[in-house]
Amino acid sequence: MKILVTGAAGFIGSHTCERLLAGGHQVVGVDAFSDFLYPADIKRSVAAHLKNTLGDGSFRLVEGDICDADIVGPLVAEADVICHLAALAGVRPSLRDPRAYIRTNLDGTTVLLQACVDHDKKRFVFASSSSVYGVKGADGNLDDVGAFREDDPCLRPASPYGATKRCGELLCSTYRDLYGIGISALRFFTVYGPRQRPDMAIHKFVKWVDEGTPITMFGDGSSRRDYTFVDDIVSGVVASIERIEPGAYNIYNLGGTHTHTLKGLINAVESAVGKQAQIEQLPDQPGDVPITFADITNARRDLGYEPTTHLEAGLEAFVRWYREAR
């Protein structure tokens, strides 16, 4: 198939392009090379890597904004499946500039969905987020919080970012109902691995521990996350692309199925880096949630999704990449 991948020069997008091409698909990528969260030069270096290693005629990368219908329309027209990974991500930045998130995450998604209508495209994979679930375990009893299920109504996201992702799911549902577009909405749980954005916790922690800079730990370290290695996430994304059917609407959690405390993550980073962390404790931050925890029953059944990379092995792979990339 020919797949359109938005956000192709980003963290998850670049890994997805590589996997799709290895599976025999053709890929057209689009990326705006925004410097909103981190320097655009990082994405440009990833793009150069993709072009150098994948430039056999099966891969093409276009620079453009997904909010620009004149750019998006022709790209959608030539694709069999649209894999929409482009977004402004991050909880805390969305509190500082929510309007930017509304524009990219909602306007951009609407432009892509409308292009599917205009060009009679019926298969659309949408990258959502565990942030749609909002706050669980607010009373502090995190051990009693069950795994998050897709049938949760998700009515109270804790950040503008999470709200845009839930709204994106609802837009996708509306376009399925109106026009028969098949939708797979994938809720990613704290993805990490090689090429991870430098503003994300694991990347920052590894850098700070390696350099001897104090780690900023928000809260008492008891918050828990379901960390998911990027290779496992990409397996779910590619399975969704290859199995999606016109007219279907499915939401899938893609997570690692285990939670780790923030303190436990820092200990694991220390082991992977081989150095002791210095910790500076600060209060909890607005928009952060106490826990994320994926129930993957549906993804396992429908997509054959089965995460295989435990946190320790994933961190070792990240540290190897980090040291090679410096």
KOLROBA-42303 format. One record per residue: y, x, z of N, C-alpha, C in turn. Coordinates in steps of 0.2 Angstrom, whole numbers, plus 5000, padded with zeros to 4 digits. Atoms other than C-alpha are relative to their C-alpha. Layout:
KOLROBA-42303
YXZYXZYXZ ...
end
This chain:
KOLROBA-42303
499450045000500050005000500650045000 499449964999501850054999500449975006 499750024994502650045016500750025001 499349994999504550035020500050015008 500049984993504750125037500850015002 499349994998506550105045499950055006 500049954995507050245057499550054999 500549955002505950365048500050075002 499949944998506750515054500050015008 500050004993506650465072499350025003 500649984997505350505085499349964998 500650045002504050365082500050004993 500050015007504550345064499750054996 500249955003504250515059499250015001 500750004999502450515067499749954996 500350065003502150345059499950024992 500049985007502650415041499450054999 500549955001501450565043499349965000 500750034999499950455049499949954994 500150045005500250325035499850044993 500249955006500250465021499450035001 500749974999498750545029499449944998 500450065001497950365027500049984992 500050015007498350365008500549954998 499450055002499850245008500650044997 499449985002501450275000500649985005 499550024995503050275011500750024997 499350005001504850245008500350005007 499750004993505850295024500849994999 499350015000507650245028500250025007 499849984993508650315042500850014999 499349995000510550315046500250065003 499849934997510550485055500649995004 499550014995511550415069500050055005 499949964995512250525082500149975007 499850044994512350385095499750035006 500449974994511050455107499950075001 500149925000510850635102500250024993 499749985006511450745088499649994994 500350015006511050695071499650064996 500449945003510550875066499350005002 500750004998508950845076499649964995 500450045004508450705065500050034993 500049975007509050795049499450065000 500549945000507850945054499349965000 500650045001506450815056499949974993 500050025007506850745039499850054995 500149945004506850915032499250025000 500849984999505050945039499649954997 500450055004504450775032500050014993 499949995007505150815015499650064998 500449945002504350995015499349995000 500850014999502650935021499749944997 500250065003502550765013500249994994 499750025007503450784997499650014994 500550005006502050754985500149954996 499950065004502750604977499849935004 500250064997502050484990500549985006 499550014995503550505002500750004997 499350005002505350464999500449985006 499650024995506750465012500749984998 499450035002508350365010500550005006 499550004995509950395020500449935000 499750065001510650225024500049965007 499950044994511150095037499649934999 500450065001509949945040500449945000 499650065000511449835042500349994993 499750005007511949865024499549974995 500550035004511049735013500050034993 500149975007511449824997499650065000 500549945000510449975003499349975002 500750024997509049875012499749964994 500350055005508749744998499550034995 500549965005508049864984499450035004 500549974997507049954997499449955002 500450054998506249795004499649974993 500350035006505949734986499450044997 500649965002504749884982499550015005 500549994995503749874998499549945000 500550054999502149785002500149985008 499950024993502449795021500650035002 499449974997504049825031499850025007 500149984993503849925047500750025003 499350004998505449905056500050035007 499949964994505650045069500750025002 499349974998507450085068500449955005 499650034995508550035083500450045004 499749964995509750095096499549985006 500550014994508550125111500450025006 499749974994508850165129500349945004 499750054995509250055144500750015002 499349984997510750145152500550004995 499550005005511650175136500249934997 499850065002511549995132500549965004 499550024996512549955147500750024999 499349975002513950065141500349974994 499850035006514049995124499549954997 500450055002513149835122500149974993 499850035006514049785106499750044994 500349965004513349935097499249984999 500750025000511549875102499949934996 500050075003511949695096500050014992 499949995007512549765079499350034997 500649975003511049875075499449975001 500650034998509649785084499949934997 500150065002510049615079500349994993 499850005007511149625063499550034996 500449965005510049755056499349964999 500650045000508449655060500149944995 499850065004509249495052500050024993 500049985007509649595036499450014997 500649995003507949655034499549944999 500450065001507149485037500249964995 499750045006508349405025499850034993 500349975006507849535012499349984999 500750025001506049485015500049934996 499950075003506549305011500250014992 499750005007507549354995499550034995 500549975005506149464988499349985001 500750034999504649354994499550055003 500449964996503949485006499749975006 500350044995502749415019499750045006 500349974995502249555030500550055003 499549974996503349625044499850025006 500249974994502949745058500750025004 499449994996504349745072499950045006 500149964994504549875085500449975006 499750034994504949785102499950055006 500049964995504849855119499849975007 500250034993504149835137500749985004 499350024996506049815142500149925000 499950085000505849625137499849975006 500350034994504849595153500550005006 499650014994506249625165499750035006 500249984994506049655183499449975003 500650034997504349635191499950055007 500049974994503949685209500650025003 499449994997505649665215500050015008 500149994993505049655233499750065002 500249934999504449835232499250005001 500750005000502549785232499750014993 500249985007502149875216499350004999 500749995001500349895219499749934999 500250065001500249705219500249974993 499750035007501049685201499450014995 500549995005499749645188500350024993 499849985007499749705170500449954997 499650055004501049625159499749974994 500350045005500449495147500549974995 499650025005501149445131500249935000 499850084999501249255136500549995005 499450014995502549295149500649984996 499450025004504149205143500550054999 499549955000505249355146500749974999 499450035000506749255150500650045003 499549974996507649385161499950084998 500049935001507749555152500550035005 499549974995508649685164500550044997 499549965003509749765151500249974993 499950035007510649725134499550034995 500549985004509349835126499449965000 500650045000507949735132500149934997 499850065002508849575128500050004992 500049995007509149635110499350004997 500750005002507249665108499749935001 500350074999506749495115500449954994 499750045005508049415103499750024993 500349985006507349515089499349974999 500650035000505649445093500149924998 499950075002506349265092500349994993 499850005007507249305076499450004995 500650005004505549355069499649945000 500350075000504749195075500349954996 499750055004506049095067499950014992 500149985007505849185050499349984998 500750025002503949155051500049934999 500150075000504148975055500449974993 499650035005505448945041499750034993 500249975007504749065027499350035000 500749985001502949105031499950085001 500049934999503349295035499550015005 500549974995501849375044500450055004 499649964995502549455060499550035005 500349974994501749585072500650035004 499549974996502949625086499650045005 500349954996502449775095500450025006 499649984994503049805113499750075003 500149934998503049995116500150015007 499949994993502850055134500150085000 499849934998503750225138499650054996 500349955005503250325123500350075001 499849935000503250515124499650044996 500449955004502650665115500450054996 499649965004503150795102500549964996 499550035003504850755095500449955004 499750054996505350645109500750015000 499250005000507250605110500150045006 499849964994508050735121500449965006 499750044995508950595131499549975005 500550034996507250535138499750045005 500249974993506550575155499550064999 500549955001505050675150500350064997 499749945004506050785138500550045005 499549974995507450815151499650035006 500349974994506250845165499750074998 500349945002505250975155500550064999 499549955001506851065150500350025006 499649984994507651065167499550045005 500549964996506051125176499950074997 500149935003505851265163500650045001 499449964999507651315165500250015007 499850004993507651295184500649965002 499550044999508951165183499849945004 500250054996508851025196499949944996 500250065003507950865191500449945003 499650064997509050705193499449955001 500550064999507850575201500349945003 499650064997508550405203499549965004 500450034995507850315218499550045004 500449954995506450375230499450024996 500649975004505150415216499449955000 500650045000504050265219500049954994 500050045006504550175203499450024995 500649995004503050165191500149984992 499950015007502950175172499350014997 500649995004501550155159500250044995 499849955005501750315149499550004995 500450015005501050305132500150064995 499949955004500750455121500149984993 499850025007501450445103499549994995 500650015005499850465094499649945001 500350074998499150315103500449954997 499650055002500650215099500049994992 500150005007500550265081499449974997 500650045002498750205080500149935000 499850075000499350035085500449984995 499550025005500750035073499650004993 500450005007499650085058499549945000 500450055000498349965063500349934999 499650065001499649825063500249994993 499850005007500249875046499449984996 500650015004498549875039499649935000 500450064998497949715047500449934999 499650065000499449595046499949954995 500150055005499249435037500749954999 499450045001500649325029499949935005 500050064997501049175040499850015008 500249994994500449255056500650025005 499549974995501449285072499650025006 500449984994500749395085500550065004 499649954996501549495099499450055004 500549954997500549655105500350055005 499849944996500749765120499750064998 500249945001500549945116500250055005 499949964994500350045132499450055001 500549954998499350175141499549975005 500550044995498550045153500050035007 500049974994498950165168500750015002 499449984998500450175179500150065004 499949944997501150335186500749995004 499350004996502550345200500450064997 499649955002504050445196499950075003 500249944996503550575209499450034997 500649985003501850585201500250034993 499849975006502650615184500350075001 499749944999503750755191499550055002 500649964998502150835199499650024994 500449985006501250825182500450054995 499649955004502750905173500050075003 500049944996502751045186499450044998 500649975002500951075182500050024992 500049985007501151075163500550064998 499549955002502751185163499850075004 500249944996501951305177500650025004 499549984995503551305188500149945004 499950054995504151205203500749974998 499450035001505451075201500550005006 499450014996507151065210500249934999 499850075001507550885214500649985003 499450034998509150795216500049935000 500150085000508950615222500749975000 499450045001510250485217499749935001 500250075000510250295219499749974994 500250045006509350175208500649984995 499550015005510250145192500049934997 500050065003510749975185499649994993 500450015007509549905171499350035001 500749974999508050015177499649955004 500550054997506549915182499550045004 500449974995505349955196499350024997 500749985003503749955185499949974993 500250035006503049935168499250015000 500750005000501149905165499749954995 500250045006500349845149499349985001 500750035001498849725147499950014993 500149995007498149775130499449964997 500550045002496849645129500049984993 499950035007497549565113500050064995 499949945004497949735105499350034999 500749975000496149795109499649964995 500450055004495349635101500250004993 499850015006496449625086500150064996 499849945004496949795081499550065002 500549944998495549905089500450055004 499549954997496949985099499650025007 500349974994496250105113500350075001 499749944999497350235120499550055003 500549944998496450405123500350065003 499749944997497750525129500349995007 499850004993497950545148500750045000 499349974999499650595155500050075000 500049924999499150775159499950034993 500249975007498450805141500649994996 499450015004500050725133500550045002 499449964998501250825144499850074998 500149945003500350985139500150014993 499950005007500450945121500850004999 499350005001502350905123500350075002 499749944998502651065132499950064995 500149955006501851165118500549994995 499550025006502951075105500750035003 499449984998504451105116500150075000 499949935000504251285118500050034992 500049985007503851305099500649994996 499450035004505351205094500750035002 499349974997506651305105500350054995 
end
